Amino acid sequence: MPVNLTLLIEGEEEIGSENLEAFVAKHRAALAADIAVVSDTNQFARGVPSITYGLRGLVYMEVFLTGPSHDLHSGLFGGAVPNPANVLGELIASLHDRDGRVNIPGFYDDVLELSQAERDMWAGLPFDEKAFADGLGLTVLSGEKGYTTLQRRWARPTCDVNGITTGYQGPGAKTVIPSKASAKVSMRLVPNQNAEKIAAAFEAAMKERCPANVAITFARHGLSPAALVPMDSLPMKLAGQALELGFGKKPVFMREGGSIPVVGLFKRMLGVDTLLVGFSLPDDRIHSPNEKFDLDCLHNGARTAAALYERLSHLK
């Protein structure tokens, strides 16, 4: 290798990376570096290689509601007791207003707005909104009023229910009022938002809106900040050269809506920026059935990686 390379393999990201921060703190000296490289990002589109310079952060919460001490017959008790499933539906419905904005007090207080230069750069990207919707089996898209689809996906915070559990869900019918209900809720954050502050605001809003005769508790499954990497740095320039060699054309700059918590962790604990040079495609169905990775992306990515490490040897 033309550089001194430290390889860090971490297998807990999807469960919140519970041990990673302690590991990095313990091994700061061994992990010291000029730059980090992560390839867990996309190309903008097929044939459009990309460098990602921004990621959203993440707050992942689980909400637990408990009403009666046990499930009840809906005929014998309906109308006289609280139904946690109904209450959960009301709480979820309260999370957004009619304009698609997240309805949590203070949620937008620290949001970093897009610069005009970024707006102009994104407007020039080859994005077809109709084709994007068609590829998802949708006729129209949704989101916060006043922003484009790319702006909503990359630079605006969100709140989404990821799963709901309550009541009888087997075959046929069972007339019960469930004792318990729960929901998993993730919030994607943008630069300047504080994950701890947003988690606390979410909990406070849900407690305030929950009826007094239904108990509410929470679990936190991951808090991480958003990340922005300077586009005008020497490592970014070298990464651009490597992508041009690997793919045969100059890359574009983009943000992504997903979260890679280790990027913020490296910056906070090691003072190291991260090059986000990934090779997958928007239609790879990440986190869905039939997830894939194209062979063209594999081969072009391998060429890019070889060129990237050669280029990074010129950092000093």
C-alpha positions as CSV (number, residue, x, y, z in Angstrom):
1,M,0.0,0.0,0.0
2,P,1.3,3.5,-0.8
3,V,-0.1,4.8,2.6
4,N,-0.2,3.6,6.2
5,L,-3.6,2.1,6.4
6,T,-5.6,1.3,9.6
7,L,-8.7,-0.9,8.9
8,L,-11.6,-0.6,11.4
9,I,-14.3,-3.2,11.0
10,E,-17.5,-2.5,13.1
11,G,-20.5,-4.8,13.0
12,E,-22.9,-3.0,15.3
13,E,-24.2,-0.1,13.3
14,E,-27.7,-1.4,12.8
15,I,-28.1,-1.9,16.6
16,G,-26.7,1.5,17.6
17,S,-23.0,0.9,17.7
18,E,-23.1,0.6,21.5
19,N,-19.5,-0.3,21.9
20,L,-17.8,1.8,19.2
21,E,-17.4,5.0,21.1
22,A,-15.7,3.3,24.0
23,F,-13.4,1.4,21.6
24,V,-12.4,4.6,19.8
25,A,-11.7,6.4,23.1
26,K,-9.5,3.5,24.2
27,H,-7.5,3.3,21.0
28,R,-7.1,6.9,20.0
29,A,-3.4,6.5,19.3
30,A,-3.8,3.5,17.1
31,L,-6.6,5.2,15.1
32,A,-4.8,8.5,14.6
33,A,-5.0,9.4,10.9
34,D,-4.9,12.3,8.4
35,I,-8.2,11.2,6.8
36,A,-10.8,8.5,7.1
37,V,-12.4,6.7,4.1
38,V,-16.0,5.3,4.3
39,S,-17.7,3.8,1.2
40,D,-21.2,3.3,2.6
41,T,-22.7,5.9,0.3
42,N,-24.3,6.0,-3.2
43,Q,-23.6,7.4,-6.6
44,F,-26.1,10.0,-7.5
45,A,-27.4,7.9,-10.4
46,R,-26.1,5.2,-12.7
47,G,-23.2,6.7,-14.7
48,V,-23.0,9.7,-12.3
49,P,-20.2,9.0,-9.8
50,S,-20.4,11.1,-6.6
51,I,-18.7,12.3,-3.5
52,T,-21.0,12.7,-0.6
53,Y,-20.1,15.7,1.6
54,G,-23.1,15.7,4.0
55,L,-25.1,13.2,6.0
56,R,-28.1,13.5,8.2
57,G,-27.9,12.5,11.8
58,L,-30.3,10.2,13.6
59,V,-32.4,10.0,16.7
60,Y,-34.1,6.6,17.1
61,M,-36.8,6.3,19.8
62,E,-39.2,3.6,20.9
63,V,-42.4,4.6,22.6
64,F,-44.2,2.2,25.0
65,L,-47.8,2.7,26.1
66,T,-49.6,0.7,28.8
67,G,-53.3,1.1,29.7
68,P,-55.2,-1.7,31.5
69,S,-53.1,-4.3,33.3
70,H,-54.2,-7.0,30.7
71,D,-56.0,-7.3,27.4
72,L,-59.8,-6.7,27.7
73,H,-62.9,-7.8,25.9
74,S,-63.9,-4.9,23.6
75,G,-67.6,-5.5,24.2
76,L,-67.5,-5.7,27.9
77,F,-65.0,-2.9,28.5
78,G,-65.1,-0.8,25.3
79,G,-66.0,2.8,26.1
80,A,-65.0,2.6,29.7
81,V,-61.2,2.2,29.6
82,P,-58.4,3.8,27.6
83,N,-57.2,1.9,24.5
84,P,-53.4,2.2,24.1
85,A,-53.7,1.4,20.4
86,N,-56.1,4.4,19.9
87,V,-53.8,6.6,21.9
88,L,-50.8,5.6,20.0
89,G,-52.6,6.4,16.7
90,E,-53.4,9.9,18.1
91,L,-49.8,10.5,19.2
92,I,-48.4,9.4,15.8
93,A,-50.9,11.6,14.0
94,S,-49.8,14.6,16.1
95,L,-46.2,14.4,14.9
96,H,-46.8,16.4,11.7
97,D,-48.8,19.4,10.7
98,R,-50.7,19.8,7.4
99,D,-47.6,21.2,5.7
100,G,-45.5,18.2,6.4
101,R,-43.5,19.9,9.2
102,V,-42.6,18.0,12.3
103,N,-44.8,19.1,15.1
104,I,-42.4,18.9,18.1
105,P,-41.7,22.2,19.9
106,G,-38.1,23.4,19.2
107,F,-37.5,20.8,16.5
108,Y,-36.4,23.4,13.9
109,D,-34.7,25.9,16.2
110,D,-31.1,25.0,15.2
111,V,-31.6,23.8,11.6
112,L,-28.8,25.0,9.3
113,E,-30.4,26.3,6.2
114,L,-29.0,25.5,2.7
115,S,-26.7,28.1,1.1
116,Q,-27.7,29.5,-2.3
117,A,-24.6,27.9,-3.8
118,E,-25.8,24.5,-2.6
119,R,-29.3,25.1,-3.9
120,D,-27.9,26.1,-7.3
121,M,-25.6,23.0,-7.4
122,W,-28.4,20.6,-6.6
123,A,-30.7,22.2,-9.1
124,G,-28.1,21.3,-11.8
125,L,-28.1,17.6,-10.9
126,P,-29.8,15.2,-13.4
127,F,-32.8,14.5,-11.2
128,D,-36.2,13.5,-12.8
129,E,-38.9,13.7,-10.1
130,K,-41.4,11.8,-12.1
131,A,-39.0,8.9,-12.8
132,F,-38.1,8.9,-9.1
133,A,-41.7,8.6,-8.1
134,D,-42.4,5.9,-10.8
135,G,-39.5,3.9,-9.6
136,L,-41.2,3.7,-6.2
137,G,-44.6,2.9,-7.5
138,L,-46.0,6.3,-6.6
139,T,-48.0,8.8,-8.6
140,V,-47.1,11.8,-6.4
141,L,-44.5,12.5,-3.7
142,S,-44.9,13.9,-0.2
143,G,-43.0,16.0,2.2
144,E,-42.4,19.4,3.8
145,K,-44.0,22.2,1.9
146,G,-41.7,24.7,0.2
147,Y,-38.8,22.4,-0.6
148,T,-37.7,20.3,-3.5
149,T,-37.5,16.6,-3.3
150,L,-33.6,16.6,-3.1
151,Q,-33.8,19.3,-0.4
152,R,-36.2,17.3,1.6
153,R,-34.1,14.1,1.3
154,W,-30.7,15.7,2.0
155,A,-31.1,18.9,4.0
156,R,-34.4,18.9,6.0
157,P,-35.0,17.0,9.2
158,T,-37.7,14.3,9.3
159,C,-39.7,12.1,11.7
160,D,-40.9,8.7,10.6
161,V,-42.7,5.8,12.2
162,N,-40.7,2.6,11.4
163,G,-42.9,0.1,13.1
164,I,-46.0,-0.3,15.3
165,T,-46.9,-3.2,17.6
166,T,-50.2,-3.6,19.4
167,G,-53.3,-5.7,19.9
168,Y,-54.3,-8.9,18.1
169,Q,-52.6,-9.5,14.7
170,G,-53.2,-13.1,14.0
171,P,-55.7,-14.6,11.5
172,G,-59.4,-13.9,11.8
173,A,-60.9,-11.6,14.5
174,K,-60.3,-11.3,18.2
175,T,-62.2,-8.5,19.9
176,V,-59.7,-7.1,22.4
177,I,-58.7,-3.8,23.8
178,P,-54.9,-4.2,24.0
179,S,-53.1,-3.6,27.2
180,K,-50.0,-2.3,25.5
181,A,-48.9,-0.5,22.3
182,S,-45.5,0.6,21.0
183,A,-44.0,2.3,18.1
184,K,-40.4,2.7,16.7
185,V,-39.8,6.3,15.5
186,S,-36.7,7.6,13.8
187,M,-35.8,11.3,13.2
188,R,-33.2,12.3,10.7
189,L,-31.3,15.4,11.7
190,V,-29.5,18.1,9.8
191,P,-26.4,20.1,10.7
192,N,-26.5,22.1,13.9
193,Q,-29.4,20.0,15.4
194,N,-28.4,18.4,18.7
195,A,-29.5,14.7,19.0
196,E,-29.8,14.8,22.8
197,K,-32.0,17.9,22.6
198,I,-34.2,16.5,19.9
199,A,-34.7,13.2,21.8
200,A,-35.7,15.1,25.0
201,A,-38.1,17.3,23.0
202,F,-39.7,14.3,21.5
203,E,-40.2,12.6,24.9
204,A,-41.6,15.8,26.4
205,A,-44.1,16.3,23.5
206,M,-45.3,12.7,23.7
207,K,-45.7,12.9,27.5
208,E,-47.7,16.1,27.3
209,R,-50.0,14.6,24.6
210,C,-50.5,11.3,26.3
211,P,-53.7,10.9,28.5
212,A,-53.0,10.6,32.2
213,N,-54.6,7.1,32.5
214,V,-52.1,5.7,30.0
215,A,-48.5,5.1,31.1
216,I,-45.8,6.2,28.6
217,T,-42.1,5.2,28.6
218,F,-39.3,5.4,26.1
219,A,-36.1,3.6,24.9
220,R,-33.4,5.2,22.9
221,H,-31.8,3.1,20.2
222,G,-29.2,5.5,18.8
223,L,-28.3,9.2,18.8
224,S,-25.9,10.6,16.3
225,P,-25.3,14.1,14.8
226,A,-25.4,15.1,11.2
227,A,-22.1,15.6,9.3
228,L,-20.7,18.0,6.8
229,V,-17.3,17.6,5.2
230,P,-15.5,20.6,3.5
231,M,-15.9,20.4,-0.3
232,D,-12.8,22.5,-1.0
233,S,-10.2,20.4,0.9
234,L,-7.2,18.7,-0.6
235,P,-8.5,15.2,0.3
236,M,-11.7,16.0,-1.6
237,K,-9.8,17.1,-4.6
238,L,-7.7,13.9,-4.6
239,A,-10.9,11.8,-4.2
240,G,-12.4,13.5,-7.2
241,Q,-9.3,12.6,-9.3
242,A,-9.6,9.0,-8.1
243,L,-13.3,8.8,-9.1
244,E,-12.6,10.2,-12.5
245,L,-10.0,7.5,-13.0
246,G,-12.2,4.8,-11.8
247,F,-15.4,5.8,-13.6
248,G,-14.1,7.7,-16.5
249,K,-15.9,11.0,-15.7
250,K,-15.8,13.8,-13.1
251,P,-17.9,13.2,-10.0
252,V,-20.7,15.4,-8.7
253,F,-21.0,16.5,-5.1
254,M,-24.1,15.5,-3.1
255,R,-25.5,15.0,0.3
256,E,-27.3,11.9,1.5
257,G,-30.3,11.5,3.7
258,G,-29.0,8.5,5.6
259,S,-26.8,8.5,8.7
260,I,-23.3,7.0,9.3
261,P,-22.7,7.7,13.0
262,V,-19.0,6.9,12.9
263,V,-18.4,10.0,10.7
264,G,-19.4,12.4,13.5
265,L,-17.6,10.2,16.1
266,F,-14.3,10.3,14.2
267,K,-14.5,14.1,13.9
268,R,-15.5,14.6,17.6
269,M,-13.0,12.2,19.1
270,L,-10.1,12.0,16.6
271,G,-10.4,15.3,14.9
272,V,-10.5,13.5,11.5
273,D,-12.7,14.3,8.5
274,T,-14.1,11.4,6.4
275,L,-14.1,11.0,2.7
276,L,-17.5,9.5,1.7
277,V,-16.7,7.7,-1.5
278,G,-19.3,5.1,-2.2
279,F,-20.3,3.2,-5.3
280,S,-23.9,1.8,-4.9
281,L,-26.9,3.0,-6.8
282,P,-30.2,4.5,-5.7
283,D,-32.1,1.5,-6.9
284,D,-30.1,-1.0,-4.8
285,R,-33.0,-1.4,-2.4
286,I,-30.9,-0.8,0.7
287,H,-32.6,-2.3,3.8
288,S,-35.3,-3.9,1.6
289,P,-35.9,-7.3,0.1
290,N,-33.7,-8.1,-3.0
291,E,-31.0,-5.7,-2.0
292,K,-28.2,-5.7,-4.7
293,F,-24.9,-4.3,-5.7
294,D,-24.1,-4.0,-9.4
295,L,-21.0,-5.7,-10.9
296,D,-20.1,-2.5,-12.8
297,C,-20.1,-0.6,-9.5
298,L,-17.9,-3.3,-8.0
299,H,-15.3,-3.1,-10.8
300,N,-15.3,0.7,-11.1
301,G,-15.2,1.0,-7.4
302,A,-12.2,-1.3,-7.1
303,R,-10.4,0.9,-9.7
304,T,-11.4,4.0,-7.8
305,A,-10.2,2.6,-4.4
306,A,-6.8,1.7,-5.9
307,A,-6.5,5.2,-7.4
308,L,-7.7,6.9,-4.2
309,Y,-5.1,5.3,-1.9
310,E,-2.4,6.2,-4.4
311,R,-3.6,9.8,-4.5
312,L,-3.9,10.0,-0.7
313,S,-0.2,9.2,-0.5
314,H,0.4,12.7,-1.7
315,L,-1.3,14.4,1.3
316,K,2.0,15.2,2.9
